[in-house]
Amino acid sequence: MQIILLKDVEKVGLRGEVVDVARGFARNFLVPRKLAELATPARVAEVRKRTEQRARQEASTFEQARDVASVLEQAELRFEVKAGPTGSLFGSVTPTDIADQIWSVAKIRVDRRKIQLDEPIKRIGRYAVPVELFTDVTVDVRTQVVPEGGELPPPEAAEETTSEAPAEPEEAPTEDSETSS
Protein backbone atom coordinates (compact mmCIF):
# COMPACT_ATOMS: atom_id res chain seq x y z
CA MET A 1 0.00 0.00 0.00
CA GLN A 2 1.40 3.40 -0.94
CA ILE A 3 1.28 6.23 1.58
CA ILE A 4 2.67 9.75 1.90
CA LEU A 5 4.54 10.36 5.14
CA LEU A 6 3.46 13.48 7.02
CA LYS A 7 6.29 13.19 9.57
CA ASP A 8 9.65 11.42 9.71
CA VAL A 9 9.10 7.79 10.72
CA GLU A 10 12.11 5.79 11.85
CA LYS A 11 12.98 2.86 9.53
CA VAL A 12 10.18 3.86 7.12
CA GLY A 13 11.12 7.21 5.56
CA LEU A 14 11.26 10.97 5.80
CA ARG A 15 8.45 13.51 5.69
CA GLY A 16 7.02 14.00 2.21
CA GLU A 17 8.19 10.67 0.79
CA VAL A 18 5.85 8.24 -0.96
CA VAL A 19 6.59 4.76 0.40
CA ASP A 20 5.15 1.24 0.23
CA VAL A 21 4.17 -0.29 3.57
CA ALA A 22 2.02 -3.17 4.71
CA ARG A 23 -1.69 -2.39 4.60
CA GLY A 24 -2.20 -3.19 8.31
CA PHE A 25 0.77 -1.04 9.37
CA ALA A 26 -0.68 1.92 7.47
CA ARG A 27 -4.28 1.39 8.55
CA ASN A 28 -3.62 0.55 12.22
CA PHE A 29 -0.57 2.65 13.08
CA LEU A 30 0.49 5.36 10.62
CA VAL A 31 -2.85 6.85 9.55
CA PRO A 32 -4.55 6.96 13.02
CA ARG A 33 -1.48 8.69 14.50
CA LYS A 34 -1.46 11.19 11.62
CA LEU A 35 2.03 10.10 10.58
CA ALA A 36 0.89 9.35 7.03
CA GLU A 37 -2.01 9.60 4.59
CA LEU A 38 -3.13 7.46 1.69
CA ALA A 39 -1.34 8.21 -1.58
CA THR A 40 -3.93 9.29 -4.13
CA PRO A 41 -2.69 10.27 -7.60
CA ALA A 42 -3.54 13.95 -6.96
CA ARG A 43 -1.64 14.04 -3.62
CA VAL A 44 1.37 12.26 -5.16
CA ALA A 45 1.47 14.86 -7.95
CA GLU A 46 1.22 17.66 -5.38
CA VAL A 47 4.09 16.19 -3.32
CA ARG A 48 6.29 15.82 -6.43
CA LYS A 49 5.57 19.43 -7.43
CA ARG A 50 6.50 20.68 -3.96
CA THR A 51 9.71 18.57 -4.02
CA GLU A 52 10.67 20.06 -7.39
CA GLN A 53 10.14 23.60 -6.05
CA ARG A 54 12.26 22.83 -3.00
CA ALA A 55 14.98 21.30 -5.19
CA ARG A 56 15.17 24.51 -7.21
CA GLN A 57 15.77 26.49 -4.02
CA GLU A 58 18.37 24.07 -2.61
CA ALA A 59 21.82 23.55 -4.05
CA SER A 60 21.75 20.71 -6.57
CA THR A 61 25.30 20.77 -7.95
CA PHE A 62 28.76 21.35 -6.57
CA GLU A 63 29.08 24.70 -8.39
CA GLN A 64 25.72 25.92 -7.09
CA ALA A 65 26.71 24.85 -3.59
CA ARG A 66 29.91 26.92 -3.81
CA ASP A 67 27.89 29.95 -4.97
CA VAL A 68 25.45 29.48 -2.10
CA ALA A 69 28.38 29.04 0.30
CA SER A 70 29.87 32.38 -0.76
CA VAL A 71 26.51 34.09 -0.06
CA LEU A 72 26.16 32.40 3.34
CA GLU A 73 29.72 33.35 4.34
CA GLN A 74 28.72 37.01 3.98
CA ALA A 75 25.42 36.59 5.85
CA GLU A 76 25.17 37.09 9.59
CA LEU A 77 22.26 35.68 11.53
CA ARG A 78 21.00 37.51 14.60
CA PHE A 79 18.69 36.03 17.20
CA GLU A 80 17.21 38.26 19.91
CA VAL A 81 16.11 35.94 22.68
CA LYS A 82 15.10 36.15 26.31
CA ALA A 83 18.11 35.55 28.53
CA GLY A 84 18.92 35.64 32.21
CA PRO A 85 21.55 37.89 33.82
CA THR A 86 24.22 35.17 33.53
CA GLY A 87 23.75 34.81 29.77
CA SER A 88 21.69 31.61 29.85
CA LEU A 89 18.76 31.55 27.45
CA PHE A 90 15.16 30.90 28.43
CA GLY A 91 14.87 28.27 25.72
CA SER A 92 17.38 27.60 22.95
CA VAL A 93 18.29 28.28 19.33
CA THR A 94 17.77 25.08 17.32
CA PRO A 95 18.74 24.02 13.78
CA THR A 96 15.14 24.69 12.69
CA ASP A 97 15.42 28.30 13.96
CA ILE A 98 18.70 28.70 12.08
CA ALA A 99 17.24 27.29 8.84
CA ASP A 100 14.26 29.67 9.11
CA GLN A 101 16.57 32.64 9.75
CA ILE A 102 18.77 31.72 6.75
CA TRP A 103 15.63 31.73 4.59
CA SER A 104 14.46 35.12 5.89
CA VAL A 105 17.92 36.74 5.57
CA ALA A 106 19.36 35.21 2.39
CA LYS A 107 16.35 33.50 0.73
CA ILE A 108 18.26 30.23 0.65
CA ARG A 109 16.50 27.07 1.71
CA VAL A 110 18.66 24.82 3.91
CA ASP A 111 17.49 21.50 5.30
CA ARG A 112 17.60 21.60 9.11
CA ARG A 113 19.26 18.18 9.15
CA LYS A 114 22.27 19.64 7.31
CA ILE A 115 22.91 22.18 10.07
CA GLN A 116 25.57 20.53 12.18
CA LEU A 117 24.81 21.57 15.75
CA ASP A 118 25.67 18.90 18.30
CA GLU A 119 23.20 20.46 20.72
CA PRO A 120 21.02 23.60 20.63
CA ILE A 121 22.60 26.95 21.51
CA LYS A 122 21.71 27.84 25.11
CA ARG A 123 23.95 30.85 25.86
CA ILE A 124 24.31 34.33 24.40
CA GLY A 125 27.38 34.91 22.26
CA ARG A 126 28.86 34.64 18.79
CA TYR A 127 28.89 31.27 17.05
CA ALA A 128 30.11 29.81 13.77
CA VAL A 129 27.48 27.23 12.82
CA PRO A 130 28.62 24.67 10.20
CA VAL A 131 26.10 23.99 7.42
CA GLU A 132 26.65 21.20 4.89
CA LEU A 133 25.28 22.43 1.56
CA PHE A 134 26.50 19.59 -0.64
CA THR A 135 29.02 16.76 -0.45
CA ASP A 136 32.38 18.35 0.47
CA VAL A 137 30.86 21.86 0.64
CA THR A 138 30.46 23.08 4.22
CA VAL A 139 30.20 26.71 5.26
CA ASP A 140 30.37 28.30 8.71
CA VAL A 141 27.46 30.73 9.14
CA ARG A 142 28.16 33.56 11.58
CA THR A 143 25.47 33.66 14.22
CA GLN A 144 24.87 36.12 17.04
CA VAL A 145 22.62 35.24 19.96
CA VAL A 146 21.86 38.43 21.88
CA PRO A 147 19.54 39.20 24.78
CA GLU A 148 16.32 41.06 23.93
CA GLY A 149 16.94 44.78 23.81
CA GLY A 150 20.64 44.28 24.51
CA GLU A 151 23.87 44.06 22.62
CA LEU A 152 26.91 41.81 22.77
CA PRO A 153 30.26 43.41 23.57
CA PRO A 154 32.44 43.89 20.48
CA PRO A 155 34.64 40.86 19.65
CA GLU A 156 37.78 42.80 20.65
CA ALA A 157 36.38 43.50 24.15
CA ALA A 158 35.55 39.84 24.64
CA GLU A 159 39.13 38.90 23.73
CA GLU A 160 40.55 41.53 26.11
CA THR A 161 38.61 40.18 29.07
CA THR A 162 39.95 36.70 28.42
CA SER A 163 43.52 37.96 27.99
CA GLU A 164 43.39 39.92 31.28
CA ALA A 165 42.61 36.74 33.22
CA PRO A 166 45.68 35.18 34.84
CA ALA A 167 47.24 32.44 32.75
CA GLU A 168 47.69 30.10 35.71
CA PRO A 169 45.83 30.06 39.00
CA GLU A 170 47.89 30.94 42.03
CA GLU A 171 49.05 27.95 43.98
CA ALA A 172 47.89 27.58 47.55
CA PRO A 173 50.62 26.84 50.10
CA THR A 174 50.98 23.15 50.74
CA GLU A 175 51.21 21.51 54.15
CA ASP A 176 54.86 20.56 53.57
CA SER A 177 55.91 24.19 53.08
CA GLU A 178 54.10 25.28 56.28
CA THR A 179 55.68 22.59 58.49
CA SER A 180 59.22 23.11 57.19
CA SER A 181 59.24 26.84 58.05
C-alpha positions as CSV (number, residue, x, y, z in Angstrom):
1,M,0.0,0.0,0.0
2,Q,1.4,3.4,-0.9
3,I,1.3,6.2,1.6
4,I,2.7,9.8,1.9
5,L,4.5,10.4,5.1
6,L,3.5,13.5,7.0
7,K,6.3,13.2,9.6
8,D,9.7,11.4,9.7
9,V,9.1,7.8,10.7
10,E,12.1,5.8,11.8
11,K,13.0,2.9,9.5
12,V,10.2,3.9,7.1
13,G,11.1,7.2,5.6
14,L,11.3,11.0,5.8
15,R,8.5,13.5,5.7
16,G,7.0,14.0,2.2
17,E,8.2,10.7,0.8
18,V,5.9,8.2,-1.0
19,V,6.6,4.8,0.4
20,D,5.1,1.2,0.2
21,V,4.2,-0.3,3.6
22,A,2.0,-3.2,4.7
23,R,-1.7,-2.4,4.6
24,G,-2.2,-3.2,8.3
25,F,0.8,-1.0,9.4
26,A,-0.7,1.9,7.5
27,R,-4.3,1.4,8.6
28,N,-3.6,0.6,12.2
29,F,-0.6,2.6,13.1
30,L,0.5,5.4,10.6
31,V,-2.8,6.9,9.6
32,P,-4.5,7.0,13.0
33,R,-1.5,8.7,14.5
34,K,-1.5,11.2,11.6
35,L,2.0,10.1,10.6
36,A,0.9,9.3,7.0
37,E,-2.0,9.6,4.6
38,L,-3.1,7.5,1.7
39,A,-1.3,8.2,-1.6
40,T,-3.9,9.3,-4.1
41,P,-2.7,10.3,-7.6
42,A,-3.5,14.0,-7.0
43,R,-1.6,14.0,-3.6
44,V,1.4,12.3,-5.2
45,A,1.5,14.9,-8.0
46,E,1.2,17.7,-5.4
47,V,4.1,16.2,-3.3
48,R,6.3,15.8,-6.4
49,K,5.6,19.4,-7.4
50,R,6.5,20.7,-4.0
51,T,9.7,18.6,-4.0
52,E,10.7,20.1,-7.4
53,Q,10.1,23.6,-6.0
54,R,12.3,22.8,-3.0
55,A,15.0,21.3,-5.2
56,R,15.2,24.5,-7.2
57,Q,15.8,26.5,-4.0
58,E,18.4,24.1,-2.6
59,A,21.8,23.5,-4.0
60,S,21.7,20.7,-6.6
61,T,25.3,20.8,-7.9
62,F,28.8,21.4,-6.6
63,E,29.1,24.7,-8.4
64,Q,25.7,25.9,-7.1
65,A,26.7,24.8,-3.6
66,R,29.9,26.9,-3.8
67,D,27.9,29.9,-5.0
68,V,25.4,29.5,-2.1
69,A,28.4,29.0,0.3
70,S,29.9,32.4,-0.8
71,V,26.5,34.1,-0.1
72,L,26.2,32.4,3.3
73,E,29.7,33.3,4.3
74,Q,28.7,37.0,4.0
75,A,25.4,36.6,5.8
76,E,25.2,37.1,9.6
77,L,22.3,35.7,11.5
78,R,21.0,37.5,14.6
79,F,18.7,36.0,17.2
80,E,17.2,38.3,19.9
81,V,16.1,35.9,22.7
82,K,15.1,36.2,26.3
83,A,18.1,35.6,28.5
84,G,18.9,35.6,32.2
85,P,21.5,37.9,33.8
86,T,24.2,35.2,33.5
87,G,23.7,34.8,29.8
88,S,21.7,31.6,29.9
89,L,18.8,31.6,27.4
90,F,15.2,30.9,28.4
91,G,14.9,28.3,25.7
92,S,17.4,27.6,22.9
93,V,18.3,28.3,19.3
94,T,17.8,25.1,17.3
95,P,18.7,24.0,13.8
96,T,15.1,24.7,12.7
97,D,15.4,28.3,14.0
98,I,18.7,28.7,12.1
99,A,17.2,27.3,8.8
100,D,14.3,29.7,9.1
101,Q,16.6,32.6,9.7
102,I,18.8,31.7,6.7
103,W,15.6,31.7,4.6
104,S,14.5,35.1,5.9
105,V,17.9,36.7,5.6
106,A,19.4,35.2,2.4
107,K,16.3,33.5,0.7
108,I,18.3,30.2,0.7
109,R,16.5,27.1,1.7
110,V,18.7,24.8,3.9
111,D,17.5,21.5,5.3
112,R,17.6,21.6,9.1
113,R,19.3,18.2,9.1
114,K,22.3,19.6,7.3
115,I,22.9,22.2,10.1
116,Q,25.6,20.5,12.2
117,L,24.8,21.6,15.7
118,D,25.7,18.9,18.3
119,E,23.2,20.5,20.7
120,P,21.0,23.6,20.6
121,I,22.6,27.0,21.5
122,K,21.7,27.8,25.1
123,R,23.9,30.8,25.9
124,I,24.3,34.3,24.4
125,G,27.4,34.9,22.3
126,R,28.9,34.6,18.8
127,Y,28.9,31.3,17.0
128,A,30.1,29.8,13.8
129,V,27.5,27.2,12.8
130,P,28.6,24.7,10.2
131,V,26.1,24.0,7.4
132,E,26.7,21.2,4.9
133,L,25.3,22.4,1.6
134,F,26.5,19.6,-0.6
135,T,29.0,16.8,-0.4
136,D,32.4,18.3,0.5
137,V,30.9,21.9,0.6
138,T,30.5,23.1,4.2
139,V,30.2,26.7,5.3
140,D,30.4,28.3,8.7
141,V,27.5,30.7,9.1
142,R,28.2,33.6,11.6
143,T,25.5,33.7,14.2
144,Q,24.9,36.1,17.0
145,V,22.6,35.2,20.0
146,V,21.9,38.4,21.9
147,P,19.5,39.2,24.8
148,E,16.3,41.1,23.9
149,G,16.9,44.8,23.8
150,G,20.6,44.3,24.5
151,E,23.9,44.1,22.6
152,L,26.9,41.8,22.8
153,P,30.3,43.4,23.6
154,P,32.4,43.9,20.5
155,P,34.6,40.9,19.6
156,E,37.8,42.8,20.7
157,A,36.4,43.5,24.1
158,A,35.6,39.8,24.6
159,E,39.1,38.9,23.7
160,E,40.6,41.5,26.1
161,T,38.6,40.2,29.1
162,T,39.9,36.7,28.4
163,S,43.5,38.0,28.0
164,E,43.4,39.9,31.3
165,A,42.6,36.7,33.2
166,P,45.7,35.2,34.8
167,A,47.2,32.4,32.7
168,E,47.7,30.1,35.7
169,P,45.8,30.1,39.0
170,E,47.9,30.9,42.0
171,E,49.0,27.9,44.0
172,A,47.9,27.6,47.5
173,P,50.6,26.8,50.1
174,T,51.0,23.1,50.7
175,E,51.2,21.5,54.2
176,D,54.9,20.6,53.6
177,S,55.9,24.2,53.1
178,E,54.1,25.3,56.3
179,T,55.7,22.6,58.5
180,S,59.2,23.1,57.2
181,S,59.2,26.8,58.0
